[in-house]
């Protein structure tokens, strides 16, 4: 099991004006993320990650609030420390994005060129998101070895082995 990485040390920006702008941008991202919790068109997690990035240099108190939030804090922390997305969150995002884009393409978008552009955009985003690592789905190094490279391990006893042991004992 890999030891947890410590959070990188982050300092607030020296300029109070820039800190104020970063806090305002972070609050706008939080607002978009909260709206995204109820609208399937708007994703929540990317806005919360962006809010955490703004708050990291703008306000340590807001930054801690995002990281310690019971709903999205663990996902933001996972991204900030390991640059990975939990497997379930990734699949949910890809599935919801596919459903939303498909609905838009089929029912609301009329020009063919725009339908194709949306389909390509969705495909590109899905491939990009799928390629982001998920620590909870990483395979151990031994699973990547071929059968000839794998270290031999004793096989488990089955019914035939037990029968043979009884015959030799008699």
N, C-alpha and C positions, 0 to 999 in steps of 0.2 A: 504494500500500500504506500502510495506516494505521500510524503509529508506535506502538509498544507503550506503554501507559499505565503509569506507575510504580505500585507498590503503595502504597495509602494508608498514611500513618503511623499506627500504632496503639500506644497506651500501655497498659501493664498498670494495672489498678485499684489505687488507693492502699491500700485495705482488705485486709489479709491474710486476713480471714475470707471476704470476698466472692471474693477470688482463689481460695481453697481450694474454695469452692462452685462457681465457674466451672470449675475444673479437674475436679472430681468430675462435673459435668454433661457436660463435654467427653469424659471417659473413658467415661461411660455411653453417649454418642452414638457413640463409636468402637466400643464393644462391640456396640451394635445394628447399626451399619454392617457390622461384620465378620460378624455372624450373617446379615445381609442378603445377603452375598456367596454364601451357600449356600442360603438359603431364598428362593424367588421371591416370597413374600408380603411380605417386608420389603425396602424399597429401600435401597441402600447410599449413593448420592450425597447425598440430603437429610440423612442423619445425619452424613456427613462434613462437609458444609457447615455444619451446626449445630455440630459439634464445633470446626471452625475458628473460628466466631464466638465460642464460649465460650473457647477457648484464646487468642484475640486479646487479651482483657482479663485472662486468668488466668495464662498462661504463654507467653512468647515462644518458649521452646524447643519446647513441644508444638505451638505454632502453626506454627513452621517445619517441624516433622516432618510435619504434615498437608500443608502446601503443597508440600513436597519429596518426598512419597511417590511412588514410581514407578507405582503403580496408579491412584490416584485424585487425586493432587496436581494434575495439570494441569486436571482438571475443576473442582476446588475453586478453584484460582487464577483460572480463566476466569470463574467466578461472582463471585468477590470483586472482581476488577478491572473486568470488563465487564458484569456482570449478564446473562450469556448462558450457554447450554448448547450444547455441540457437537451438531451435527445427528444424528450416529449415536447418541449417548447418548440424545438426546431420542426418536428413533424406537424404540430398544431399550426404553426405559422405558415408552413408551406401548404397545408391542406386548406386553411381558411383563405389564403391568398389565391389559390387555384379556384376555389368556389366563387369568390368575389369577382375575380377577373372573368371567369367563364360566364357568370350571370350578366356581367356588364357587356361582354362581347355578344352574347346571344340575344339579350332583350333590349339593350339600350343604345348600343353603338351601331350606326348604320353604314358608314363608309367602309368598304372592304380594306382599304389601306390602313385605316385606324384599327380595325379588328386585328389585322396581322401585326401591327405595331404593338398593340396590347398583349397579344399572345407571345410575341418574341420577348417583350419586356418581362412578362411573368415567368417565362421559361428561363431567361437569364437570371432573374432574381432567385428562382427556386434552385438552380444549379449552384449559384454563389452561396446561398444559405446552406445547402446540403454539404458543401465542401468545408464549411466552418467546423472545426473539431468539436466533438462532444466527449468530455472526459468520462461520462458515465457509460459510454459505449466503446471506449478504447479497448482494443484487444491486447492481451499480454503478448510479449515478444515470442513466447513459445508457440502461440497459435499461428504465427506467421511462418514458422518453419515448415518445410516440406516433411513428408513422412520419413524420408531417409535421414533428415537432419535431427529429427526429434529424439530426445533421449528416451531410452526404453524405460518403461515403468512396468512394474508387475501387474499382470491382469488380475481382475477380481475372480475369486473362486466362484464357480457355478455348480450346478447340481452334479455334473459328471465328476468334477474334482472331489466333491464330498463322497460320491459313491466309490471312487478309486481309493480314497483314504480309508474308507471302511473295509474294503476288500483286503488291503495290505495289512490292516490292523488285525484282521481275523486269522 
